[in-house]
Amino acid sequence: MSTKSEIEEIPWPGNLCITCLEERKLSLEHIFPDALGGALTCRFLCEDCNSLFGHSIDASAKSDPSIRSAARAVAKNVPKIVADIDEGQRFLIHTEVAMLHGKQRGGEIQGTWHHMPDGSAIAPEDQAIESLRGRMRAEGLRPEEIAASIARYTAAEPGEVVNMSPTWAAKKLAAYLAGPDLRAPEVDPLLFVKIAYEFTALLVGQAIYALSPQLEELRAVLKETRRDSDAFKLEKLTAKDVAPFHGIAFEGNKPHAVFQIRLFGKPAYRVHLRRIAVQHKPIAYTHDLETGEHWHNLDDSEAA
């Protein structure tokens, strides 16, 4: 089956949350994080569980170095998705004297203060001007002297030293965007457990509500964010190329349920849900982030 839409919502036959098993109002859940452009959805989580996953698990995907690198490699294909990922993330800014840190806010990279060993400081230009103005006021300079010094600084070329008062000067530095700061923590491994569990629910329907010890254990892992549980195993794979798509495949039971998950084509992960077998033929879902097309045959799913 191939469809083209911004959101692919799979109908849900139950009225209980698939994680807490409470009968509550069910909300729209993105199986792949909305922040990464995920569009496969289903209304099978209550608002509390949905919020828990969004803040404690899904949010980590935006800052993961491999995911950010893959996304930026296909930025020309999916510019809005990449802009959404970059928002609030850390970047590096190069100057002649130091490498600075910055964050993207409102689509612009905003630098932060950097204090040098000699007692001087580097600041974004708007903040630097306010700091310079405050220092000159503290020294007792007259308003017209302050205005003249600020005008000279504003008109200065990068690299130029400007005398701000009789006793000190400021240097206007050239700054260049060096790229994303890729020293952030890696994505939360529970993201892939969550994706695999929710995809399992799409495959087996209301059988996901079973009170078997195996499913109860997996639900507890997600609700309690237990990252050290032996209920799952995560393998990080190496795919060949980046590409503007997300995908998940149920590879079968070997002997337990095994899923392969790919984000932007290249960051790839294999999830083993230990002690769980899904009675379903191997099946795959792919979302082309550039065209909006979805490929799957989830409507032909077989219940466990």
N, C-alpha and C positions, 0 to 999 in steps of 0.2 A: 504494500500500500504506500502511495506517495501523496502527500498533501503539502500545500503551501500556505502558511499562516504565521502570524506573529506568535500566537500561543497555540500549542497542541494540547488540548485538555482531554484526558482519557476519562470517560464516565466511571463513577465509583458506585457499586451496588449496595454498600453497607452504610450504617449510620453510627458506627463507633470509630474513634481514632485508632489508627493501626499501631500506635506506639503505647499510649496509656490505656487503651481499650475502654475509655470512658465514652458514654453517650453524650456528646457535646456538639455544638455547632462546628461543622467542619469547614476549614479554610483551604484556599488554593495553595498548594505546595509545589514549588519548582524542584523537580528531581535533580537536575543540574542547577547550580546556584543561579539565581536571577542576575546577580552581579557579574557573572561570566557570560551573560546572554542566553542562559538556559531557557528553553521554551516548552519542554515537556512537563506537563502539569497534571495534577489530580487533586480532587478535594477529599483527602483521606486523613488529614491531620487536624487536630483541634488547634485553636489559636495559641494555646500555651506551648504545646510541643513544637508548633511551627516557629514560634518566636525563639524558643530555646535553641533549635537547630540553626536558625538564621544567625543568632548572635554568637553562639559558642562554637559552631562548627563551620557553617558556610562562609562566614566572613574571612576566615583564614586563607581562603583560596586566592583572594585578590593580591596578597603580598608575597605569595610563594614565588621564589626566584625563577624556577623553571616554567611555571605557568605564565608569569609576567613576560618572560623572554619570548615564549611561543606566541603569546597574544600580540606582542609588539612586532613580531616577524610577519604577521598577517594584517597589520594595521591598515594597510591600503584597501584591504577587502572589507574590513569591518571596523571603520574608524570610530563609530559611536560606542561600540562595545569596549574598545581599547581605551577610549576617553573615560568611560565609566569606571573601568578597572584602575586607571591611573589616578582618579580623583581621590585625594587624601593619602596617596602613597608617597614614599620617600624617594627623592632624587639627589644626585650629586651635582654640584656646581663647581667648575674649575676656575680658579683665579691664579695669578702669578705667585701668590704667597701661600695659598692653602686651598685644600679641597673642602668645600662647604657642603652642608646638608640643607635640603629644602623639601617642601611638600607641595603637591599640586592642590590648589584651591581655586574653585571656579574656573578651571581650565588653564590657570596660570601657575608657573612654578614660583613659589615664594620662599626666599632664602631665610635662614635663621642666623642669629648672632653667633660669631665665632671669636673667642678671646685668645689672643696671641700671648706667647711666653713673655714678651717684653712689656706687657701691660696694655698694649693697644687692642683694638677690636675691629672686626669686619662686620658690617651690617648691610642689609638690603638698603637701597638708595633712599627710599621714603623714610625708613626708620633712622638711617644715618643722618639725614638732614635735620630731623627733629632733635636727635641727640646733639648734633653740632650747635643748633640754635640754643638748646638748653644750656650747654657748656658755656657759650659766649654770654648768655644772660647772667649766669652765675659769676662770671668774671667781671661783670659790671659794664660791658660794652653797651653803647647807646643803640637804640633800635635801628637808626640809619646805618650804623657800622655793621650790625648783624645782617641787615638786608643786603648790604653790598657784598659781604663775605659769602653769603648763601648764593647770591647771583653769580659770583665768580666760580663757586664750586659747581653749580648747576651747568654752567657753560663750559666747564673744563672738559678736555678730552681724556679718554681712559689712559691711565698711567701718569697723568699730570698731578703734581703736588701743588696744593693751593694753601697759601698762608691765610688762616682763619682769624688769627689774632697776633699781636706782637710776639707771643711766646710759643705758639704751636701751629702746626699745619695738618692738613688732611690730604690723603692721596685717594684719588678716584680710580678704582680698579676696574679692569675689564673682566666680565664674568661670562662664562660659556657653559651651556648645559652639557655635562659629561655623560648623562644617561641615568637610568634607574639605579637606585641603590639596591643592589641584589643581595644584601647581607641580612635580609629579613628572615624570620623563621620559616620553615617549610610548612606546607599545608597540613592541617590536622588530619591524621589518618582516618579518623572517624567519618570524614566527609565521604570516603569511598565505601565504607561500611553502610552508611546511611543511603547512598545511591543504590547499592546492591540490594539492601533490604526493601527499599521502596519499589525497585524494579521487580523484585520477587512478588510484592503485593500486586503489581499490575499483571503478573503472569498467573497468579493463583486465585485472585479475587478474595472472597470472604474466608477462604481457608487460612489466610494470614492471621485470623483471629484465634486460631487454635491455641489451647493452653498447654501445649507440649513443653517440657522442660527446655528443649533446644530453642524454641522461639521466645520463650519467656526470658531466657538468658540473653538472647540477642537484643530484645527490647530493653532490658536492664542496662546493657552496655551503652545504648544510645541515650536513654533517659538520664543515666548517672555519669555520662561521658567517661567511661572506664576504658582508657586507652591501653591498659596493660593486660586486657583480658585475652585468654587463649581461645575465645569463641570465634576469633577471626585471625586470618593471616594476610598481610599485605605485601605484595611484590611490586617493586618499582621496575618497570620495563623500559627498554630503549626502542622507540619507534624511529623510523627512518627520516621522515620529513614532517615539518609543521604544515598545517592546512586549516582552513576556516571551518572546522566542524567539531562537534562533540558526538561521542558515540558510546554505547554500552552493548555488550554481547553476553548473553548467558551461554557459557561454553559447555554446559552439561554437568553431570555429577561425576567427580573423579577422585574418590567416591562421593565427596560432599560437593555442594553447589559452588561453582567457580564462575566468576564474572571478569570480563576485561573492560576497563573504562579508559577512554581517551578524551583528553581536553585539548582543543586546538590541534588535533592530529597527533602531536608528538609526545607530550607528557602522558605516559601510559602506565596503568596500574592493573594488577590482577588481584582480585579479592577472593579469598577462600572463606566461605562461611562454614566453619567446621561444625560437624554433627548435624548439618541440615542438608536434606536432599530435596530438590524441586522436581516434581514429576511433570516435566515439560520438555518438549524438544528444544534443542539449541535455537536461539532467536536473537536478533540484533535490532537495535534502533540507532539511527543516524540523523543528526540535525545539521544541515548545511547552513552555517551562520550567515553566509553571504546572500544566498537566494531565499532563505527562509523555508526551504523544503525539508520535510520530515519523511524518512523511510522506515517503515516498520509494518508488522502484521500483528500488532497487539490485539486487534479486534478478533483475531482467530485464536486467542489464548486458550489453553486447556487448563482447567482447574486441577490442583494437586489432589 
